[in-house]
Amino acid sequence: MEYMVRRCCVIKRQIMKLFLTSAEIVPEITGEFLELLGKEPKNCRLVFVPTAADPEADKWFVKKDKERLVEIGFVIYEVDLKDQNKNSLVKIFKTADVVFVAGGNTFYLLDLARKSGFDVAVKEFVERGGIYVGSSAGSMIAGLNIEAAHWEPPDTNTVGLKDLTAMGFVPLAIAPHYNNKIALAIKNAAMEVKYPVVALTDAQAVMVDGDKIKIIGLGEKIVFNNSIGL
């Protein structure tokens, strides 16, 4: 399946900083994250976006994300995309060092990212050198598309989203929560597409620092259709 280019996010590679996780910033990847951050978390302004969890009855994973960020040393400034527009988000992001987009329903998140203008505002933020951090769905919308949200473990397309093109910050798609139980299903699905797919375990992340893209964390690095040399 070919991916559509809906909104082109051409960002200067020399300044782009992304940290795309499968789950939270777990201990296995915290050291690399702090190196990317380049200063003490207590001296940073972190904007936390929990919106993807709206359709979920149990938001335990959002609580876990927050607790881990506080443990690392951040003070959290929470922003719900339902209450924002592009202009308000641009203003908020001007004073931010990090934007952290939590997990949940990927279809719902991408839909609201477009409707709120978040996709445009966060692109400007990243272009200025701000650090974008994703967790699960938050990581998936930073890639080429969110087709992997149909794979294992699947999200429900509660909003009827048809255009699955994501923000395109990296030339790949992310399949989070990879493990042995879903390995064959992910492999079979990835064989049906032509773009690179990084399958991340919950102890891994994709880190982008300028023109360098690498998979960090414990375990084997799983990349399908690896045309970009990861």
C-alpha positions as CSV (number, residue, x, y, z in Angstrom):
1,M,0.0,0.0,0.0
2,E,1.3,3.4,-0.9
3,Y,1.2,6.2,1.7
4,M,-0.4,9.5,0.8
5,V,1.4,12.8,1.4
6,R,-1.3,15.0,3.0
7,R,0.8,17.5,4.8
8,C,4.5,17.8,4.0
9,C,6.6,18.5,7.1
10,V,10.0,19.4,5.7
11,I,12.1,20.2,8.8
12,K,15.7,21.2,8.9
13,R,17.5,18.0,9.9
14,Q,20.3,19.8,11.6
15,I,18.0,21.0,14.4
16,M,15.3,18.4,14.6
17,K,15.1,16.5,18.0
18,L,12.6,13.7,18.5
19,F,12.3,11.0,21.1
20,L,9.6,8.5,20.0
21,T,8.9,5.8,22.6
22,S,6.6,2.7,22.7
23,A,5.6,3.5,26.2
24,E,6.9,6.0,28.7
25,I,10.5,7.2,29.1
26,V,11.5,3.9,30.8
27,P,14.9,3.6,32.7
28,E,16.4,1.7,29.7
29,I,16.3,4.8,27.5
30,T,16.4,7.6,30.1
31,G,20.1,8.2,29.7
32,E,19.9,8.9,26.0
33,F,16.9,11.1,26.5
34,L,18.7,13.3,29.1
35,E,21.6,13.6,26.7
36,L,19.2,14.8,23.9
37,L,17.7,17.2,26.4
38,G,21.0,18.8,27.2
39,K,20.0,20.4,30.5
40,E,18.4,19.6,33.8
41,P,14.7,18.6,33.5
42,K,13.9,21.0,36.4
43,N,15.0,23.9,34.2
44,C,12.8,22.9,31.3
45,R,9.2,23.7,30.5
46,L,7.4,20.5,29.4
47,V,4.0,20.6,27.7
48,F,2.1,17.4,28.3
49,V,-0.7,16.4,25.8
50,P,-3.0,13.6,27.3
51,T,-5.7,14.0,24.6
52,A,-5.3,10.6,22.9
53,A,-6.5,8.9,26.0
54,D,-10.0,10.5,25.9
55,P,-11.7,7.4,24.4
56,E,-10.2,5.1,27.0
57,A,-12.1,4.2,30.1
58,D,-8.9,3.4,32.1
59,K,-6.2,6.1,31.6
60,W,-3.6,4.3,33.8
61,F,-0.9,4.8,31.1
62,V,-1.3,8.6,31.2
63,K,-0.9,8.6,34.9
64,K,2.2,6.4,34.5
65,D,3.7,8.8,31.9
66,K,3.2,11.7,34.3
67,E,4.6,9.9,37.3
68,R,7.7,9.0,35.3
69,L,8.2,12.5,34.0
70,V,8.0,13.9,37.6
71,E,10.4,11.2,38.7
72,I,12.9,12.4,36.1
73,G,12.5,15.9,37.3
74,F,10.1,17.7,35.1
75,V,7.3,20.1,36.1
76,I,4.3,19.3,33.8
77,Y,2.2,21.9,32.0
78,E,-0.9,20.0,30.7
79,V,-2.7,21.0,27.5
80,D,-5.8,19.3,26.1
81,L,-6.1,19.7,22.3
82,K,-9.9,19.9,22.6
83,D,-9.5,23.3,24.3
84,Q,-7.0,24.7,21.9
85,N,-6.5,26.1,18.4
86,K,-3.4,26.7,16.2
87,N,-2.8,30.3,17.6
88,S,-3.1,29.3,21.2
89,L,-0.8,26.3,20.7
90,V,1.8,28.4,18.9
91,K,1.8,30.8,21.9
92,I,2.1,27.9,24.4
93,F,4.9,26.3,22.5
94,K,6.9,29.5,22.2
95,T,8.0,29.1,25.9
96,A,8.3,25.3,25.8
97,D,11.4,23.1,25.7
98,V,9.6,19.8,25.4
99,V,6.2,18.7,24.0
100,F,5.2,15.3,25.3
101,V,2.3,13.6,23.5
102,A,0.9,10.6,25.4
103,G,-0.7,7.5,24.1
104,G,-4.2,6.3,23.6
105,N,-6.3,6.1,20.5
106,T,-4.1,6.9,17.5
107,F,-7.0,7.7,15.1
108,Y,-8.6,10.0,17.6
109,L,-5.3,11.8,18.3
110,L,-4.4,12.4,14.7
111,D,-7.9,13.7,13.9
112,L,-7.7,16.2,16.8
113,A,-4.1,17.1,15.9
114,R,-5.4,18.3,12.5
115,K,-8.6,20.0,13.8
116,S,-6.9,21.9,16.6
117,G,-3.9,23.0,14.4
118,F,-1.6,21.1,16.7
119,D,0.1,19.5,13.6
120,V,1.0,22.9,12.3
121,A,2.0,24.5,15.7
122,V,4.2,21.5,16.7
123,K,6.0,21.6,13.4
124,E,7.0,25.2,14.0
125,F,8.0,24.2,17.5
126,V,10.3,21.4,16.2
127,E,11.7,23.6,13.5
128,R,12.9,26.0,16.3
129,G,14.8,23.1,18.0
130,G,12.1,22.1,20.5
131,I,12.1,18.4,21.5
132,Y,9.1,16.4,20.5
133,V,8.5,13.3,22.7
134,G,5.9,10.7,21.9
135,S,4.5,7.7,23.7
136,S,2.8,5.0,21.6
137,A,0.1,7.0,19.7
138,G,2.1,10.2,20.3
139,S,5.0,8.5,18.5
140,M,2.9,7.1,15.7
141,I,1.5,10.4,14.6
142,A,5.1,11.7,14.2
143,G,5.8,9.2,11.4
144,L,4.7,8.8,7.8
145,N,1.3,7.4,8.6
146,I,-0.7,5.5,11.3
147,E,-1.6,2.4,9.3
148,A,0.0,0.3,12.0
149,A,-2.8,1.4,14.4
150,H,-4.9,-1.2,12.5
151,W,-2.3,-3.9,13.3
152,E,-1.6,-5.6,16.6
153,P,-2.5,-4.4,19.2
154,P,-5.2,-2.5,17.2
155,D,-6.9,0.7,18.0
156,T,-10.6,1.3,17.1
157,N,-11.2,4.0,14.5
158,T,-13.8,5.8,16.6
159,V,-13.7,8.9,14.4
160,G,-14.0,7.2,11.0
161,L,-10.6,8.7,9.9
162,K,-9.8,7.8,6.3
163,D,-6.6,9.7,5.6
164,L,-4.0,8.0,7.8
165,T,-1.1,10.2,6.7
166,A,0.7,11.4,9.8
167,M,2.9,14.5,10.5
168,G,5.9,13.0,8.6
169,F,8.7,14.2,11.0
170,V,10.6,10.9,10.3
171,P,10.6,8.8,7.1
172,L,9.2,5.7,8.7
173,A,6.2,4.4,10.6
174,I,6.2,3.1,14.1
175,A,4.5,-0.1,15.4
176,P,4.6,0.2,19.2
177,H,4.3,-2.5,22.0
178,Y,6.1,-5.1,19.9
179,N,6.6,-8.5,21.6
180,N,6.8,-12.2,20.7
181,K,3.1,-12.7,20.8
182,I,2.4,-10.3,18.0
183,A,5.7,-10.6,16.1
184,L,4.3,-12.7,13.3
185,A,1.2,-10.5,12.8
186,I,3.4,-7.4,12.6
187,K,5.8,-9.0,10.2
188,N,2.9,-10.1,7.9
189,A,1.3,-6.6,8.0
190,A,4.7,-4.9,7.4
191,M,5.3,-7.1,4.3
192,E,2.2,-5.5,2.7
193,V,3.6,-2.0,2.8
194,K,6.5,-0.4,1.0
195,Y,7.8,2.1,3.6
196,P,10.1,1.4,6.6
197,V,8.4,0.2,9.8
198,V,10.1,0.2,13.1
199,A,8.6,-2.2,15.6
200,L,9.4,-0.9,19.1
201,T,9.2,-2.9,22.3
202,D,8.3,-1.0,25.5
203,A,12.0,-0.8,26.4
204,Q,12.9,1.0,23.1
205,A,12.6,4.3,21.3
206,V,13.5,6.0,18.0
207,M,15.8,8.9,18.7
208,V,16.4,11.7,16.2
209,D,19.1,14.2,16.8
210,G,19.7,16.4,13.7
211,D,20.4,14.1,10.8
212,K,21.0,11.0,13.0
213,I,18.1,8.5,13.4
214,K,18.7,5.5,15.6
215,I,16.8,2.9,17.6
216,I,17.8,2.8,21.3
217,G,17.0,0.6,24.2
218,L,17.2,-3.1,25.0
219,G,16.8,-6.0,22.7
220,E,16.9,-6.7,18.9
221,K,16.2,-3.7,16.7
222,I,13.3,-4.7,14.4
223,V,13.0,-2.8,11.2
224,F,10.9,-3.9,8.2
225,N,11.5,-2.5,4.6
226,N,14.7,-0.9,5.9
227,S,15.4,1.4,3.0
228,I,16.9,4.2,5.2
229,G,19.7,2.1,6.8
230,L,18.6,1.9,10.4
